[in-house]
Amino acid sequence: MADIADIAQERIDAENIVRMANINRFNTPSRSTCIECDEPIPPKRQALGGVKHCIDCQNALERRR
């Protein structure tokens, strides 16, 4: 059975994985067109970093999950 220190460490590890993924996403340039429909991605959305889909395709992708 895991003690409180093990549980805390697991949570810290999980949070660090999320943080690293976010750092990598912001350092990755966004596409200028959507990989699904080839529509232009607005500059404000591109500024988020790591964007590959237009808003409509991203919404559809999230609904499928």
The 8 nearest C-alpha neighbors of each residue, nearest first, counted from 0:
[[1, 2, 5, 3, 6, 4, 9, 7],
 [2, 0, 5, 6, 3, 4, 7, 9],
 [1, 3, 5, 4, 6, 0, 7, 8],
 [2, 4, 6, 5, 7, 1, 8, 0],
 [5, 3, 7, 6, 2, 8, 1, 9],
 [6, 4, 8, 2, 7, 3, 1, 9],
 [5, 7, 3, 9, 8, 4, 10, 2],
 [6, 8, 4, 10, 5, 9, 3, 11],
 [9, 7, 11, 5, 10, 6, 12, 4],
 [10, 8, 12, 6, 7, 11, 13, 5],
 [9, 11, 13, 7, 8, 12, 14, 6],
 [10, 12, 8, 14, 13, 9, 15, 7],
 [11, 13, 9, 15, 10, 14, 8, 16],
 [14, 12, 10, 16, 15, 11, 9, 17],
 [15, 13, 11, 17, 16, 12, 10, 18],
 [16, 14, 18, 12, 17, 13, 19, 11],
 [15, 17, 13, 19, 14, 18, 20, 12],
 [16, 18, 20, 14, 15, 19, 21, 13],
 [19, 17, 15, 21, 20, 16, 22, 14],
 [20, 18, 22, 16, 21, 17, 15, 23],
 [19, 21, 17, 23, 18, 22, 24, 16],
 [20, 22, 24, 18, 19, 23, 25, 17],
 [23, 21, 19, 25, 24, 20, 18, 26],
 [24, 22, 26, 20, 21, 25, 19, 27],
 [23, 25, 49, 21, 27, 22, 26, 48],
 [24, 26, 48, 22, 27, 23, 49, 21],
 [27, 25, 23, 24, 22, 28, 48, 49],
 [28, 26, 49, 24, 25, 48, 23, 29],
 [29, 27, 48, 49, 26, 30, 25, 50],
 [30, 28, 49, 50, 48, 45, 51, 27],
 [29, 31, 32, 51, 50, 28, 33, 45],
 [30, 32, 40, 39, 29, 33, 45, 41],
 [33, 31, 39, 37, 40, 38, 30, 34],
 [32, 34, 52, 37, 53, 38, 35, 36],
 [33, 35, 37, 52, 51, 36, 32, 30],
 [36, 34, 33, 37, 52, 56, 38, 53],
 [35, 37, 38, 33, 34, 56, 53, 32],
 [38, 36, 33, 32, 34, 35, 39, 53],
 [39, 37, 32, 33, 36, 40, 53, 35],
 [38, 40, 32, 31, 33, 41, 37, 53],
 [39, 41, 32, 53, 31, 33, 42, 38],
 [40, 42, 44, 43, 45, 39, 31, 53],
 [43, 41, 45, 44, 46, 40, 31, 39],
 [44, 42, 46, 45, 41, 47, 40, 48],
 [43, 45, 46, 41, 42, 47, 40, 50],
 [44, 46, 42, 29, 47, 43, 48, 50],
 [45, 47, 43, 44, 48, 42, 29, 28],
 [48, 46, 45, 44, 25, 50, 49, 43],
 [49, 47, 25, 29, 28, 46, 50, 27],
 [48, 50, 29, 27, 24, 28, 25, 51],
 [51, 49, 29, 48, 52, 45, 30, 47],
 [52, 50, 30, 33, 34, 29, 49, 53],
 [53, 51, 33, 57, 56, 34, 50, 54],
 [52, 54, 40, 33, 56, 55, 57, 38],
 [53, 55, 57, 56, 58, 52, 40, 44],
 [56, 54, 58, 57, 53, 59, 52, 60],
 [55, 57, 59, 58, 53, 54, 52, 60],
 [58, 56, 60, 54, 59, 52, 55, 53],
 [57, 59, 61, 55, 56, 60, 54, 62],
 [60, 58, 56, 62, 57, 61, 55, 63],
 [59, 61, 57, 63, 58, 62, 56, 64],
 [60, 62, 58, 64, 63, 59, 57, 56],
 [61, 63, 59, 64, 60, 58, 57, 56],
 [64, 62, 60, 61, 59, 58, 57, 56],
 [63, 61, 62, 60, 59, 58, 57, 56]]
